[in-house]
Amino acid sequence: MQIVDSAIFKTFVASNQRSKLHAERARQVIPTGMSRALLRHPPFPAYSASGAGVHTTDLDGNVRLDFHGNYAALIHGHAHPQISAAVTDQLSRGSAYSSPASQELRLAEHLCSRVKSVQRVLFNNSGTEAVLVALRAARALTGRSRIGKFEGGYHGFSDYVMVGGHATHGAEAMRGLLPIAADTHGLPPSVKTDAVLMRYNDIDSVRTAIERYGTEMAAIIVEPMLGSGGVIPAKAEFLTALREETFRAGIVLICDEVITLRQAYGGLQSSYALEPDLTTFAKIIGGGFPIGAVGGSASAMSVFDEQITDRHVANLGTFSANPVSAVAGITALELLDEAAIMRLARLGDRARQGLIDVVRRHSLRAQITGLGSMFQIHWTPDPVTDARAADSADPNLKLLTFLGLANRGIQTSMRGMCCLSTPMRESDVETLVAAFEDTVHELSHEGLDIRMSRP
Ligand SMILES: Cc1ncc(COP(=O)(O)O)c(C=O)c1O
């Protein structure tokens, strides 16, 4: 069956006619009709009009329970009253200044008290910028240029991390080190020659990389849970060994907590007792507004202080550390205390269990991964522990499940990633699980191959 002939696809088109028109108009002035590439999907997205609490409303008036949360950024849902009040108050005092905004200090103090490995922190405008600056710091600290990253890892869209975002296949991929594939056109050749790509959750791959390139490697950047790559938690022994190996080789270990800070009060690194040299943050630390941050020990962060070092690294940006993001961020983080994180994790366990029960009840060739307040549905029969397994998911089932859930008033990411927010209740999670089971019935009714083949 062609995907366009599916009833799920047709229902989506029929109930999103205003979005369809909007997409056609938008394509006249914005390539593809939207600026954010990761929000594209066939046939066109349901364009958002507003959000309140756990719900979003699109141009056609469809209301959806939001399990997407702007890719894990909106931990308190939409238009949270305390965050809105803090921002409104700040707006009456100005949105950006010509001398340093005093408002960044409270957010900096909060992050330093929250994350054990962070004694100093500075802000910019996105996770992409935070990673870019952290990599630059690592190069300045070590005098080396190669950057190590993991297959399926996403660290924003700056040049040096736009490689290896997808699984590599073939014979070469089976030997520790992986061939470097660019994730976009337009990169300088040095990006590929400077990259070292390793397998996630595979310490032998790291050892091979360090053996071959260790003396040239400035940094290894790692997510303590692959976020965009499939919501796949790291194995504890993998992160422990990664810390030991990078320390021994004098390589700066950058822990990318842009997504995972939400998973534990001290960041997911605290759950693994991981002490990286540098950490990058974004998303929830801006309370729904643009932000990025890089933090680390006083000695690693000294590279940003020209009074201390002659290898000074620049962190710039007209709107870096702007007071609106700062007050929204501190309000959001204060609301996200230990109790709130534990409550979300319990809700996450309930959602995962509910989805796993559906998978088992219907013998689906699907897997549910995740941790804490995040999880993902993968249409693949094999256990998912790295990007390769996640990438093997059936693309048609992925899209039809996403559209089927959207038709039932549930917003997830196109890939199947789901995030909880603090205003959610158990009934919201039950609604998601019921909508998934209902979608499974529809997929089955349409004759799609969704079940495990019998031995
Ligand atoms: C782990 C990780 N690092 C960095 C980024 C980039 O952050 P931003 O989208 O704020 O540039 C993302 C975005 O999803 C991310 O998931």
The ligand as a Gaussian input file, in Angstrom:
#p B3LYP/6-31G(d) Opt

LIG

0 1
 C       21.878000      16.869000      22.998000
 C       21.668000      18.132000      22.225000
 N       22.675000      19.011000      22.101000
 C       22.525000      20.171000      21.446000
 C       21.328000      20.502000      20.858000
 C       21.165000      21.797000      20.132000
 O       20.385000      22.652000      20.885000
 P       19.607000      23.870000      20.191000
 O       18.485000      23.263000      19.405000
 O       19.152000      24.728000      21.340000
 O       20.593000      24.568000      19.324000
 C       20.247000      19.613000      20.954000
 C       18.946000      19.931000      20.343000
 O       18.036000      19.145000      20.270000
 C       20.423000      18.390000      21.646000
 O       19.429000      17.501000      21.747000

